[in-house]
Structures are given as C-alpha cells and as structure tokens.
Amino acid sequence: MDKVYVKIWRLKGHEVLVAVCDPEVLGKDFYEGRLKLQVNKEFYEGELLSLDEAVNVIKEATVGNFVGEKAVKCAIEAGLIHSEAIIKIAGIPHAQFVLV
C-alpha cells in the first residue's frame, strides 16, 4: 500500500500547515538551475499514512506543502490544488496552497 509522510504544524490562530512528502524523497535535496528543493526531515517527517488517510488530514489544512508524486496526488484528490499549480524540480513534483 502506498504511504506518505504527513506532518501537521499548528500555527497562530486557526492556521494549520500540513507538510506531505513521499518516503523516497525524504531527506533529499533536488536542484534544477537556480532552484533548490530541500525535503528535510525536520519539516516533513511526521506520521506515515495511507493515501486515503493523508487526504482526510489534508482537508483540515489552511496551508499545504507537497513533494513527490503520491503527496501531490493527495492534494489534488483533496481538491486543494489544481494540476496546473504543480512545478517540477529535477523531475520531482512540488505544490503549495494557502487558503485565504
């Protein structure tokens, strides 16, 4: 079963940041031109959840950060990002959202 790391950050007020990444990219850095994507453990390594579980958690977020094929898929399934909002750095999909 596919799984992703999900870490929840409670911010000021009612803001909830959810960081999600594929296990294969955790702890790695990716470079493309002047862009650098750091998938550091301190920020992303939370609970290892199934994709369905992750989608349920993500729906509660006001801010989201997603790295990897599976993580970005969860954000799309949760209805929080559009496929056109995805960038790739060294072939790794990355997306973010902020609800206003």
N, CA, C and O atoms as a GROMACS GRO file, in nm:
protein
  400
    1MET      N    1   0.085  -0.119   0.000
    1MET     CA    2   0.000   0.000   0.000
    1MET      C    3   0.089   0.125   0.000
    1MET      O    4   0.186   0.133   0.076
    2ASP      N    5   0.057   0.221  -0.085
    2ASP     CA    6   0.132   0.345  -0.091
    2ASP      C    7   0.107   0.428   0.034
    2ASP      O    8  -0.004   0.435   0.085
    3LYS      N    9   0.215   0.489   0.082
    3LYS     CA   10   0.206   0.575   0.200
    3LYS      C   11   0.285   0.702   0.177
    3LYS      O   12   0.373   0.707   0.092
    4VAL      N   13   0.251   0.805   0.255
    4VAL     CA   14   0.323   0.932   0.253
    4VAL      C   15   0.345   0.978   0.397
    4VAL      O   16   0.270   0.941   0.488
    5TYR      N   17   0.448   1.060   0.415
    5TYR     CA   18   0.469   1.124   0.545
    5TYR      C   19   0.381   1.248   0.552
    5TYR      O   20   0.375   1.327   0.458
    6VAL      N   21   0.314   1.264   0.666
    6VAL     CA   22   0.228   1.380   0.689
    6VAL      C   23   0.266   1.440   0.823
    6VAL      O   24   0.261   1.374   0.926
    7LYS      N   25   0.303   1.568   0.819
    7LYS     CA   26   0.336   1.639   0.944
    7LYS      C   27   0.245   1.760   0.955
    7LYS      O   28   0.229   1.837   0.860
    8ILE      N   29   0.185   1.775   1.072
    8ILE     CA   30   0.092   1.884   1.098
    8ILE      C   31   0.161   1.988   1.185
    8ILE      O   32   0.219   1.956   1.289
    9TRP      N   33   0.154   2.112   1.141
    9TRP     CA   34   0.209   2.225   1.215
    9TRP      C   35   0.092   2.316   1.253
    9TRP      O   36   0.022   2.366   1.165
   10ARG      N   37   0.072   2.339   1.382
   10ARG     CA   38  -0.032   2.431   1.429
   10ARG      C   39   0.031   2.570   1.439
   10ARG      O   40   0.126   2.591   1.515
   11LEU      N   41  -0.022   2.662   1.363
   11LEU     CA   42   0.032   2.797   1.358
   11LEU      C   43  -0.055   2.890   1.442
   11LEU      O   44  -0.150   2.845   1.507
   12LYS      N   45  -0.024   3.018   1.440
   12LYS     CA   46  -0.103   3.116   1.515
   12LYS      C   47  -0.249   3.113   1.473
   12LYS      O   48  -0.281   3.089   1.357
   13GLY      N   49  -0.335   3.137   1.568
   13GLY     CA   50  -0.477   3.139   1.539
   13GLY      C   51  -0.527   3.001   1.500
   13GLY      O   52  -0.498   2.902   1.567
   14HIS      N   53  -0.601   2.995   1.391
   14HIS     CA   54  -0.658   2.869   1.346
   14HIS      C   55  -0.584   2.812   1.225
   14HIS      O   56  -0.634   2.721   1.159
   15GLU      N   57  -0.467   2.865   1.197
   15GLU     CA   58  -0.391   2.820   1.081
   15GLU      C   59  -0.329   2.683   1.107
   15GLU      O   60  -0.271   2.658   1.213
   16VAL      N   61  -0.342   2.595   1.010
   16VAL     CA   62  -0.285   2.460   1.019
   16VAL      C   63  -0.207   2.433   0.890
   16VAL      O   64  -0.264   2.427   0.781
   17LEU      N   65  -0.076   2.416   0.904
   17LEU     CA   66   0.008   2.384   0.790
   17LEU      C   67   0.028   2.233   0.788
   17LEU      O   68   0.062   2.173   0.891
   18VAL      N   69   0.009   2.173   0.674
   18VAL     CA   70   0.032   2.030   0.658
   18VAL      C   71   0.141   2.011   0.554
   18VAL      O   72   0.129   2.059   0.441
   19ALA      N   73   0.247   1.941   0.592
   19ALA     CA   74   0.358   1.910   0.502
   19ALA      C   75   0.350   1.761   0.469
   19ALA      O   76   0.343   1.677   0.558
   20VAL      N   77   0.352   1.730   0.339
   20VAL     CA   78   0.335   1.592   0.294
   20VAL      C   79   0.444   1.560   0.193
   20VAL      O   80   0.471   1.639   0.102
   21CYS      N   81   0.508   1.444   0.210
   21CYS     CA   82   0.608   1.403   0.111
   21CYS      C   83   0.609   1.251   0.096
   21CYS      O   84   0.572   1.176   0.186
   22ASP      N   85   0.655   1.211  -0.021
   22ASP     CA   86   0.675   1.068  -0.048
   22ASP      C   87   0.796   1.019   0.032
   22ASP      O   88   0.894   1.092   0.045
   23PRO      N   89   0.792   0.897   0.085
   23PRO     CA   90   0.906   0.845   0.162
   23PRO      C   91   1.036   0.844   0.083
   23PRO      O   92   1.143   0.862   0.141
   24GLU      N   93   1.029   0.824  -0.049
   24GLU     CA   94   1.150   0.814  -0.131
   24GLU      C   95   1.228   0.945  -0.139
   24GLU      O   96   1.348   0.943  -0.165
   25VAL      N   97   1.161   1.058  -0.116
   25VAL     CA   98   1.229   1.188  -0.129
   25VAL      C   99   1.268   1.249   0.004
   25VAL      O  100   1.341   1.348   0.008
   26LEU      N  101   1.221   1.191   0.114
   26LEU     CA  102   1.250   1.246   0.247
   26LEU      C  103   1.401   1.251   0.272
   26LEU      O  104   1.472   1.152   0.251
   27GLY      N  105   1.447   1.366   0.316
   27GLY     CA  106   1.588   1.383   0.350
   27GLY      C  107   1.678   1.414   0.232
   27GLY      O  108   1.800   1.419   0.246
   28LYS      N  109   1.619   1.436   0.115
   28LYS     CA  110   1.700   1.460  -0.005
   28LYS      C  111   1.687   1.606  -0.051
   28LYS      O  112   1.590   1.675  -0.019
   29ASP      N  113   1.786   1.650  -0.126
   29ASP     CA  114   1.785   1.782  -0.188
   29ASP      C  115   1.781   1.764  -0.339
   29ASP      O  116   1.845   1.673  -0.393
   30PHE      N  117   1.706   1.849  -0.407
   30PHE     CA  118   1.694   1.844  -0.552
   30PHE      C  119   1.727   1.980  -0.609
   30PHE      O  120   1.685   2.083  -0.557
   31TYR      N  121   1.803   1.980  -0.717
   31TYR     CA  122   1.850   2.103  -0.780
   31TYR      C  123   1.812   2.106  -0.927
   31TYR      O  124   1.817   2.004  -0.997
   32GLU      N  125   1.772   2.225  -0.972
   32GLU     CA  126   1.748   2.246  -1.114
   32GLU      C  127   1.775   2.392  -1.142
   32GLU      O  128   1.699   2.479  -1.099
   33GLY      N  129   1.883   2.419  -1.213
   33GLY     CA  130   1.922   2.558  -1.235
   33GLY      C  131   1.947   2.627  -1.103
   33GLY      O  132   2.024   2.579  -1.020
   34ARG      N  133   1.880   2.740  -1.084
   34ARG     CA  134   1.895   2.813  -0.957
   34ARG      C  135   1.799   2.766  -0.849
   34ARG      O  136   1.803   2.816  -0.737
   35LEU      N  137   1.713   2.671  -0.881
   35LEU     CA  138   1.614   2.622  -0.785
   35LEU      C  139   1.671   2.509  -0.700
   35LEU      O  140   1.747   2.424  -0.748
   36LYS      N  141   1.634   2.511  -0.574
   36LYS     CA  142   1.673   2.404  -0.481
   36LYS      C  143   1.550   2.366  -0.400
   36LYS      O  144   1.483   2.452  -0.343
   37LEU      N  145   1.522   2.238  -0.394
   37LEU     CA  146   1.411   2.186  -0.315
   37LEU      C  147   1.469   2.096  -0.207
   37LEU      O  148   1.523   1.989  -0.238
   38GLN      N  149   1.458   2.138  -0.082
   38GLN     CA  150   1.507   2.059   0.032
   38GLN      C  151   1.389   1.990   0.097
   38GLN      O  152   1.293   2.055   0.139
   39VAL      N  153   1.396   1.860   0.106
   39VAL     CA  154   1.290   1.784   0.170
   39VAL      C  155   1.345   1.735   0.304
   39VAL      O  156   1.371   1.617   0.324
   40ASN      N  157   1.362   1.831   0.397
   40ASN     CA  158   1.429   1.796   0.522
   40ASN      C  159   1.336   1.727   0.620
   40ASN      O  160   1.216   1.754   0.625
   41LYS      N  161   1.395   1.639   0.697
   41LYS     CA  162   1.319   1.556   0.790
   41LYS      C  163   1.249   1.638   0.898
   41LYS      O  164   1.139   1.604   0.939
   42GLU      N  165   1.312   1.745   0.943
   42GLU     CA  166   1.253   1.827   1.049
   42GLU      C  167   1.118   1.884   1.007
   42GLU      O  168   1.027   1.898   1.090
   43PHE      N  169   1.105   1.917   0.880
   43PHE     CA  170   0.980   1.978   0.832
   43PHE      C  171   0.878   1.876   0.786
   43PHE      O  172   0.759   1.892   0.813
   44TYR      N  173   0.921   1.771   0.718
   44TYR     CA  174   0.828   1.677   0.654
   44TYR      C  175   0.803   1.546   0.727
   44TYR      O  176   0.697   1.487   0.711
   45GLU      N  177   0.897   1.500   0.807
   45GLU     CA  178   0.881   1.366   0.864
   45GLU      C  179   0.784   1.366   0.981
   45GLU      O  180   0.816   1.407   1.092
   46GLY      N  181   0.665   1.321   0.951
   46GLY     CA  182   0.561   1.309   1.052
   46GLY      C  183   0.515   1.165   1.056
   46GLY      O  184   0.595   1.071   1.060
   47GLU      N  185   0.385   1.149   1.055
   47GLU     CA  186   0.326   1.015   1.059
   47GLU      C  187   0.319   0.957   0.917
   47GLU      O  188   0.286   1.028   0.822
   48LEU      N  189   0.350   0.830   0.905
   48LEU     CA  190   0.342   0.761   0.776
   48LEU      C  191   0.198   0.712   0.760
   48LEU      O  192   0.154   0.623   0.833
   49LEU      N  193   0.126   0.769   0.662
   49LEU     CA  194  -0.016   0.740   0.644
   49LEU      C  195  -0.044   0.686   0.505
   49LEU      O  196   0.031   0.710   0.411
   50SER      N  197  -0.155   0.612   0.494
   50SER     CA  198  -0.201   0.570   0.362
   50SER      C  199  -0.247   0.695   0.288
   50SER      O  200  -0.269   0.799   0.349
   51LEU      N  201  -0.261   0.684   0.156
   51LEU     CA  202  -0.304   0.800   0.077
   51LEU      C  203  -0.443   0.846   0.118
   51LEU      O  204  -0.468   0.967   0.125
   52ASP      N  205  -0.535   0.754   0.146
   52ASP     CA  206  -0.670   0.792   0.190
   52ASP      C  207  -0.666   0.865   0.323
   52ASP      O  208  -0.736   0.965   0.342
   53GLU      N  209  -0.585   0.816   0.416
   53GLU     CA  210  -0.572   0.883   0.546
   53GLU      C  211  -0.513   1.022   0.528
   53GLU      O  212  -0.557   1.117   0.592
   54ALA      N  213  -0.414   1.034   0.442
   54ALA     CA  214  -0.350   1.163   0.418
   54ALA      C  215  -0.449   1.263   0.358
   54ALA      O  216  -0.451   1.379   0.398
   55VAL      N  217  -0.531   1.218   0.264
   55VAL     CA  218  -0.630   1.308   0.204
   55VAL      C  219  -0.724   1.362   0.312
   55VAL      O  220  -0.757   1.481   0.309
   56ASN      N  221  -0.766   1.280   0.404
   56ASN     CA  222  -0.854   1.325   0.512
   56ASN      C  223  -0.788   1.430   0.600
   56ASN      O  224  -0.852   1.527   0.641
   57VAL      N  225  -0.660   1.411   0.630
   57VAL     CA  226  -0.586   1.508   0.713
   57VAL      C  227  -0.567   1.638   0.637
   57VAL      O  228  -0.585   1.746   0.693
   58ILE      N  229  -0.531   1.629   0.511
   58ILE     CA  230  -0.503   1.746   0.429
   58ILE      C  231  -0.624   1.838   0.419
   58ILE      O  232  -0.609   1.960   0.411
   59LYS      N  233  -0.743   1.782   0.420
   59LYS     CA  234  -0.865   1.862   0.408
   59LYS      C  235  -0.882   1.960   0.523
   59LYS      O  236  -0.958   2.057   0.511
   60GLU      N  237  -0.814   1.937   0.634
   60GLU     CA  238  -0.823   2.026   0.750
   60GLU      C  239  -0.722   2.141   0.743
   60GLU      O  240  -0.728   2.233   0.825
   61ALA      N  241  -0.630   2.137   0.648
   61ALA     CA  242  -0.521   2.234   0.640
   61ALA      C  243  -0.567   2.367   0.583
   61ALA      O  244  -0.658   2.374   0.500
   62THR      N  245  -0.502   2.474   0.630
   62THR     CA  246  -0.519   2.606   0.570
   62THR      C  247  -0.398   2.642   0.485
   62THR      O  248  -0.404   2.732   0.401
   63VAL      N  249  -0.287   2.570   0.507
   63VAL     CA  250  -0.165   2.587   0.429
   63VAL      C  251  -0.112   2.447   0.402
   63VAL      O  252  -0.110   2.363   0.492
   64GLY      N  253  -0.068   2.421   0.279
   64GLY     CA  254  -0.016   2.289   0.248
   64GLY      C  255   0.110   2.295   0.164
   64GLY      O  256   0.128   2.386   0.083
   65ASN      N  257   0.196   2.197   0.184
   65ASN     CA  258   0.322   2.186   0.112
   65ASN      C  259   0.339   2.039   0.076
   65ASN      O  260   0.338   1.953   0.165
   66PHE      N  261   0.355   2.008  -0.053
   66PHE     CA  262   0.354   1.870  -0.101
   66PHE      C  263   0.474   1.844  -0.192
   66PHE      O  264   0.503   1.924  -0.281
   67VAL      N  265   0.543   1.732  -0.168
   67VAL     CA  266   0.657   1.695  -0.250
   67VAL      C  267   0.648   1.547  -0.286
   67VAL      O  268   0.633   1.462  -0.198
   68GLY      N  269   0.657   1.518  -0.415
   68GLY     CA  270   0.654   1.379  -0.462
   68GLY      C  271   0.523   1.347  -0.532
   68GLY      O  272   0.422   1.414  -0.512
   69GLU      N  273   0.527   1.244  -0.615
   69GLU     CA  274   0.410   1.203  -0.694
   69GLU      C  275   0.288   1.172  -0.607
   69GLU      O  276   0.179   1.222  -0.632
   70LYS      N  277   0.308   1.089  -0.504
   70LYS     CA  278   0.196   1.047  -0.420
   70LYS      C  279   0.143   1.163  -0.336
   70LYS      O  280   0.021   1.178  -0.320
   71ALA      N  281   0.232   1.245  -0.283
   71ALA     CA  282   0.191   1.358  -0.199
   71ALA      C  283   0.108   1.457  -0.280
   71ALA      O  284   0.004   1.503  -0.233
   72VAL      N  285   0.155   1.490  -0.400
   72VAL     CA  286   0.082   1.583  -0.485
   72VAL      C  287  -0.053   1.524  -0.526
   72VAL      O  288  -0.152   1.596  -0.535
   73LYS      N  289  -0.055   1.394  -0.551
   73LYS     CA  290  -0.182   1.327  -0.585
   73LYS      C  291  -0.283   1.344  -0.471
   73LYS      O  292  -0.402   1.366  -0.496
   74CYS      N  293  -0.238   1.333  -0.348
   74CYS     CA  294  -0.327   1.352  -0.232
   74CYS      C  295  -0.387   1.492  -0.231
   74CYS      O  296  -0.506   1.509  -0.205
   75ALA      N  297  -0.306   1.592  -0.260
   75ALA     CA  298  -0.354   1.730  -0.261
   75ALA      C  299  -0.457   1.752  -0.370
   75ALA      O  300  -0.555   1.824  -0.351
   76ILE      N  301  -0.436   1.690  -0.486
   76ILE     CA  302  -0.533   1.700  -0.595
   76ILE      C  303  -0.663   1.632  -0.555
   76ILE      O  304  -0.771   1.687  -0.575
   77GLU      N  305  -0.654   1.511  -0.498
   77GLU     CA  306  -0.774   1.437  -0.456
   77GLU      C  307  -0.851   1.509  -0.347
   77GLU      O  308  -0.973   1.498  -0.339
   78ALA      N  309  -0.779   1.585  -0.262
   78ALA     CA  310  -0.845   1.661  -0.156
   78ALA      C  311  -0.910   1.788  -0.212
   78ALA      O  312  -0.981   1.858  -0.140
   79GLY      N  313  -0.885   1.818  -0.341
   79GLY     CA  314  -0.943   1.935  -0.403
   79GLY      C  315  -0.874   2.065  -0.366
   79GLY      O  316  -0.934   2.172  -0.376
   80LEU      N  317  -0.748   2.058  -0.322
   80LEU     CA  318  -0.680   2.177  -0.274
   80LEU      C  319  -0.581   2.236  -0.373
   80LEU      O  320  -0.542   2.352  -0.359
   81ILE      N  321  -0.539   2.160  -0.472
   81ILE     CA  322  -0.453   2.217  -0.575
   81ILE      C  323  -0.502   2.172  -0.712
   81ILE      O  324  -0.567   2.068  -0.726
   82HIS      N  325  -0.469   2.250  -0.810
   82HIS     CA  326  -0.502   2.220  -0.949
   82HIS      C  327  -0.376   2.167  -1.017
   82HIS      O  328  -0.265   2.205  -0.980
   83SER      N  329  -0.392   2.082  -1.114
   83SER     CA  330  -0.277   2.022  -1.180
   83SER      C  331  -0.185   2.127  -1.242
   83SER      O  332  -0.065   2.102  -1.258
   84GLU      N  333  -0.238   2.243  -1.277
   84GLU     CA  334  -0.155   2.349  -1.334
   84GLU      C  335  -0.072   2.422  -1.229
   84GLU      O  336   0.015   2.502  -1.264
   85ALA      N  337  -0.097   2.396  -1.102
   85ALA     CA  338  -0.022   2.460  -0.994
   85ALA      C  339   0.101   2.380  -0.953
   85ALA      O  340   0.172   2.420  -0.860
   86ILE      N  341   0.126   2.271  -1.019
   86ILE     CA  342   0.238   2.183  -0.984
   86ILE      C  343   0.362   2.224  -1.061
   86ILE      O  344   0.357   2.245  -1.182
   87ILE      N  345   0.473   2.236  -0.990
   87ILE     CA  346   0.601   2.258  -1.057
   87ILE      C  347   0.685   2.132  -1.037
   87ILE      O  348   0.658   2.052  -0.948
   88LYS      N  349   0.786   2.117  -1.118
   88LYS     CA  350   0.879   2.005  -1.101
   88LYS      C  351   1.019   2.062  -1.090
   88LYS      O  352   1.061   2.146  -1.169
   89ILE      N  353   1.090   2.014  -0.992
   89ILE     CA  354   1.230   2.049  -0.972
   89ILE      C  355   1.308   1.919  -0.979
   89ILE      O  356   1.289   1.829  -0.897
   90ALA      N  357   1.395   1.910  -1.077
   90ALA     CA  358   1.472   1.787  -1.103
   90ALA      C  359   1.378   1.668  -1.119
   90ALA      O  360   1.410   1.556  -1.080
   91GLY      N  361   1.260   1.693  -1.179
   91GLY     CA  362   1.163   1.587  -1.205
   91GLY      C  363   1.073   1.553  -1.087
   91GLY      O  364   0.986   1.467  -1.101
   92ILE      N  365   1.091   1.618  -0.973
   92ILE     CA  366   1.012   1.589  -0.853
   92ILE      C  367   0.896   1.689  -0.844
   92ILE      O  368   0.920   1.810  -0.839
   93PRO      N  369   0.771   1.642  -0.843
   93PRO     CA  370   0.656   1.733  -0.833
   93PRO      C  371   0.650   1.803  -0.697
   93PRO      O  372   0.678   1.743  -0.593
   94HIS      N  373   0.613   1.929  -0.702
   94HIS     CA  374   0.602   2.010  -0.580
   94HIS      C  375   0.484   2.106  -0.596
   94HIS      O  376   0.467   2.166  -0.702
   95ALA      N  377   0.404   2.120  -0.492
   95ALA     CA  378   0.291   2.213  -0.495
   95ALA      C  379   0.267   2.268  -0.355
   95ALA      O  380   0.299   2.204  -0.255
   96GLN      N  381   0.211   2.387  -0.352
   96GLN     CA  382   0.175   2.451  -0.225
   96GLN      C  383   0.039   2.517  -0.240
   96GLN      O  384  -0.005   2.547  -0.351
   97PHE      N  385  -0.028   2.538  -0.127
   97PHE     CA  386  -0.151   2.618  -0.129
   97PHE      C  387  -0.164   2.692   0.001
   97PHE      O  388  -0.110   2.652   0.104
   98VAL      N  389  -0.238   2.804  -0.005
   98VAL     CA  390  -0.273   2.882   0.112
   98VAL      C  391  -0.418   2.922   0.095
   98VAL      O  392  -0.454   2.984  -0.005
   99LEU      N  393  -0.501   2.887   0.190
   99LEU     CA  394  -0.642   2.928   0.186
   99LEU      C  395  -0.653   3.067   0.247
   99LEU      O  396  -0.598   3.094   0.354
  100VAL      N  397  -0.724   3.153   0.178
  100VAL     CA  398  -0.738   3.291   0.228
  100VAL      C  399  -0.883   3.320   0.260
  100VAL      O  400  -0.916   3.430   0.303
   0.00000   0.00000   0.00000
